[in-house]
Amino acid sequence: MIYALAVGMRFWRFFSAGLSGDNATTGLMGLAVLKGEFPYFFFGQNWMGGLDALLAAPLYALFGPSALTVNVLSPLISLAIMACLQPLLRKTLGVWGMLAGLAYLAVPPTTWLFWSGEAQAHYPLGLLLSCLVFLMTHRLGQAPRYTWGSLVLWGLFAGCAIWTNFSSMVVILPCVAFLLATGKGKLRLWSVPLAALAGVAGGFPLIWFNITHGMVHANQGGVFGARYVWPNVRALADNALPIVLGVNTPQVGGPPHYGVAFALLYGGLLLAMAAGAYLLFRYGRGRWFAALLAAILALNLAVVLGSAYGKTLYSPDQRYMLSLYLVLPFLVGAGARWLAGKRAWLAVAFMLVLALAHVSQYAHFQRWGSRLLDIQQGFYFSREAKMKRQLDQISAAGFRYLYSNQDCYRLDFLGNGDPVVSDYWRNRWLTSALEVDASLDPGLLNLPPGSLQLLGLRYRLWQGRVAHAFSEPRGAESLLPREGWSARTRGKELGGALNDADLTTGYSTPDKAKEGDSLTLDLGSEQTVGGLALVPAEFREVPRGLKVELAGADGKFATVREARGYWGPLYLSGPHPVLKARDIRVESYFPPQKARYLRLTHLGNSNHPWSVQEVLLFGPGKRVGASWEDSAQQVFETVQRYGIGEVYGDAWIAAKILRRFGGRIKTVSGNAAINNFGTTVPPLSQPVVLRPGSGKAVIVEQRTAGMVGRQLASRGIAHERRPAGRFAVFLLKGQALGAPVPGQSRMSAQDNCLLWQAKEDHAANLGWLEIQNPRFDRAPTPGIEIRAKNSTGAWTPVEAVKAAPVAFSGQVLLGYTGEKTLYRFAAPLQTDSLRVCPSPGQASNNLEGLQVGLRQP
């Protein structure tokens, strides 16, 4: 009867379950298994193992993706936990204790009923594996000696549990202590190594991941600290513990203020559990087992109270307290056994009262906006058919690939590859992200109109929601020369900061961008302009809205593009627009016209500064006849022929290369995470830094290839250029530096400049300047002016190009900053003294603590 009730409750919960983005992601992991991938962890992070995906994959193969197939594992696992605990309850507390413990889980507290139907099965699966370790520990404790079979099973369950869920350690560690403490006369020389080897086998995916990823989990101790304890105690008492026991707090739909009913129910449950803990030591058939339960309870509470994980104590989410549901049934069972010793009906009444207490909280319990038991609100009955019809319509309209910022994981899961759906810029499953990025004409679902208006290209709009079939820009086939430009903003001259090919200089609002912030660029003479690309300092510093104005020599401005509600950076990459946090730029195209002045005005108010570090302008030129797909094939042939192992390419071609070659060729894709583990290297606040060397290549479109070739040459990076249709492939051969020139540098007290003096005052042949800046992360190396002492003793200006570090913007190369900044002289120097000073507008003390070194050409 108890199991029948448990099954009925889980059916109710099963059909009431939702399909959140996280739930759909668990489904995508199962689909990934069917594609031949191995999901080490929950997509988008490097914890929560993917064992549940391996178990669920056959369901998707047989029945297809659905809210039903994705949710089916958790109810089954919760029933399996009952079956696993049943023999332990029976042996330790007798029949009445067993019945009460099972009844407690059959009609459970709200939180456990929630997780008994939640599609993120790695949480209940971790608990089931911990329960199996618990069961094996008890059996080993009761056995006259430890057998190899039992130890192997114990180790396999423990290894799988730790891989599936790190929080399993709060069960496994007390079990280890229990076996060691009770193992006198049972342990053999091979016992511990055998269990450890089995544990390695069970947790091998976790171990292998750490071996191949720099032992990233070795720093878990850093999340613990005494400073967390006291603030978390009140949250445990006021919020977390009531939720675990099944009493609704305001966080999960309870009344906004605690009243008498809350106090009576919470107090009664606490009293019942405290009494059960006392009785457990009396009825536990050996106090060692009762101590084991107490250790699991204490360790679980200690972890959440004394670590950063305690932040969940304040929330409706008590996933880090789930191990308590292995202990609470024993406390309830101990109380029921005591009552049954008085009168059997008292034990039955106790079970009924607990069940009614739990049921009384079901109706108002809410998580993530959905109720616990509401079949009509459940995703399968309320939304799945509608969403699948939408996907069928999208597919019938010819869309095979789609970008979406809403419901992307649900759409991708339910679509099962038709169409493939990706988040615009930070998809968790890299496979889907690359497929959509590498496609020729993906649909852009629900992109704000302001973003499309500013981009300025013609496109088709399907059902008012999906933008696609973007035209190529006309009159923007070539990059305009960038010499002689000057920029200014209100009250400040920027000089050549927007066209100096340096990402560390440019324009930025001093605070959050607001309506009317603007800058003006003077091109020096009239040129035909048909498009622009604005490179911000980072992806968050794009405009909230923008007005683009052009003026001829007469200075009369006319608006060519204007848009509010912009979401970006949105730019063209290959044949279609992308919205990415890498290779960032804000692009806009318009009918080509003669212009000398360009004015950019921010529209609206933003939560971030607005920055423009570099401006690229495009004008008419010769169109390349090759198709994008043929051009990609030519790129593939080139990188294969020359044995290229690392590529720097824009979002579209990078995705094509990763789709074709996988891990054989290294490149950074446009997606925020470069793998399924959520790794963002480099960080999104930093650009991709070029590291020139043999076996590497830079791939750019033909319209910027001329500038990139000149940039490589000026930086002393040897290279060969190979055409590839619409692309140019630059095969890098490294940056040849001459030998260090002996000398010493010091700060000049007279003018706060760095003075370098050659050894013994002999004139040296100089080709490169190095500046070492150990505090670059706090105080980046400023712009500099270089002067050399000539034969007459006068200081003459020296022209130099920042040669490293250099950032790849997706279109061109831009100077950057780092611990070592390398400059290349335009022509070799013969001098014994060099002076390095901050460029105008830089603070005079910015060179303090820096060291200068010189190298031969």
Secondary structure as GFF3:
##gff-version 3
##sequence-region A 1 857
A	DSSP	alpha_helix	2	16	.	.	.	ID=ss1
A	DSSP	alpha_helix	21	34	.	.	.	ID=ss2
A	DSSP	alpha_helix	51	63	.	.	.	ID=ss3
A	DSSP	alpha_helix	67	71	.	.	.	ID=ss4
A	DSSP	alpha_helix	73	106	.	.	.	ID=ss5
A	DSSP	alpha_helix	110	115	.	.	.	ID=ss6
A	DSSP	alpha_helix	122	142	.	.	.	ID=ss7
A	DSSP	alpha_helix	148	164	.	.	.	ID=ss8
A	DSSP	three_ten_helix	166	168	.	.	.	ID=ss9
A	DSSP	alpha_helix	169	181	.	.	.	ID=ss10
A	DSSP	alpha_helix	191	202	.	.	.	ID=ss11
A	DSSP	alpha_helix	204	212	.	.	.	ID=ss12
A	DSSP	three_ten_helix	216	223	.	.	.	ID=ss13
A	DSSP	three_ten_helix	226	228	.	.	.	ID=ss14
A	DSSP	alpha_helix	229	235	.	.	.	ID=ss15
A	DSSP	pi_helix	236	240	.	.	.	ID=ss16
A	DSSP	alpha_helix	241	245	.	.	.	ID=ss17
A	DSSP	three_ten_helix	250	252	.	.	.	ID=ss18
A	DSSP	alpha_helix	260	283	.	.	.	ID=ss19
A	DSSP	alpha_helix	287	305	.	.	.	ID=ss20
A	DSSP	three_ten_helix	308	314	.	.	.	ID=ss21
A	DSSP	three_ten_helix	319	326	.	.	.	ID=ss22
A	DSSP	alpha_helix	328	342	.	.	.	ID=ss23
A	DSSP	alpha_helix	344	362	.	.	.	ID=ss24
A	DSSP	beta_strand	366	367	.	.	.	ID=ss25
A	DSSP	beta_strand	370	371	.	.	.	ID=ss26
A	DSSP	alpha_helix	379	379	.	.	.	ID=ss27
A	DSSP	pi_helix	380	384	.	.	.	ID=ss28
A	DSSP	alpha_helix	385	396	.	.	.	ID=ss29
A	DSSP	beta_strand	401	403	.	.	.	ID=ss30
A	DSSP	alpha_helix	408	415	.	.	.	ID=ss31
A	DSSP	beta_strand	420	422	.	.	.	ID=ss32
A	DSSP	alpha_helix	430	437	.	.	.	ID=ss33
A	DSSP	beta_strand	443	445	.	.	.	ID=ss34
A	DSSP	alpha_helix	449	455	.	.	.	ID=ss35
A	DSSP	beta_strand	460	462	.	.	.	ID=ss36
A	DSSP	beta_strand	466	468	.	.	.	ID=ss37
A	DSSP	beta_strand	478	479	.	.	.	ID=ss38
A	DSSP	beta_strand	486	489	.	.	.	ID=ss39
A	DSSP	beta_strand	492	495	.	.	.	ID=ss40
A	DSSP	beta_strand	507	508	.	.	.	ID=ss41
A	DSSP	beta_strand	518	535	.	.	.	ID=ss42
A	DSSP	beta_strand	546	551	.	.	.	ID=ss43
A	DSSP	beta_strand	557	563	.	.	.	ID=ss44
A	DSSP	beta_strand	570	573	.	.	.	ID=ss45
A	DSSP	beta_strand	576	579	.	.	.	ID=ss46
A	DSSP	beta_strand	586	602	.	.	.	ID=ss47
A	DSSP	beta_strand	611	612	.	.	.	ID=ss48
A	DSSP	beta_strand	614	619	.	.	.	ID=ss49
A	DSSP	alpha_helix	628	641	.	.	.	ID=ss50
A	DSSP	beta_strand	646	649	.	.	.	ID=ss51
A	DSSP	alpha_helix	651	661	.	.	.	ID=ss52
A	DSSP	three_ten_helix	662	664	.	.	.	ID=ss53
A	DSSP	beta_strand	688	690	.	.	.	ID=ss54
A	DSSP	beta_strand	696	701	.	.	.	ID=ss55
A	DSSP	alpha_helix	702	714	.	.	.	ID=ss56
A	DSSP	beta_strand	717	724	.	.	.	ID=ss57
A	DSSP	beta_strand	727	735	.	.	.	ID=ss58
A	DSSP	beta_strand	740	741	.	.	.	ID=ss59
A	DSSP	beta_strand	743	748	.	.	.	ID=ss60
A	DSSP	beta_strand	753	758	.	.	.	ID=ss61
A	DSSP	three_ten_helix	759	761	.	.	.	ID=ss62
A	DSSP	beta_strand	764	772	.	.	.	ID=ss63
A	DSSP	beta_strand	784	789	.	.	.	ID=ss64
A	DSSP	beta_strand	795	798	.	.	.	ID=ss65
A	DSSP	beta_strand	800	804	.	.	.	ID=ss66
A	DSSP	beta_strand	806	808	.	.	.	ID=ss67
A	DSSP	beta_strand	813	815	.	.	.	ID=ss68
A	DSSP	beta_strand	820	831	.	.	.	ID=ss69
A	DSSP	beta_strand	833	838	.	.	.	ID=ss70
A	DSSP	beta_strand	851	855	.	.	.	ID=ss71
###
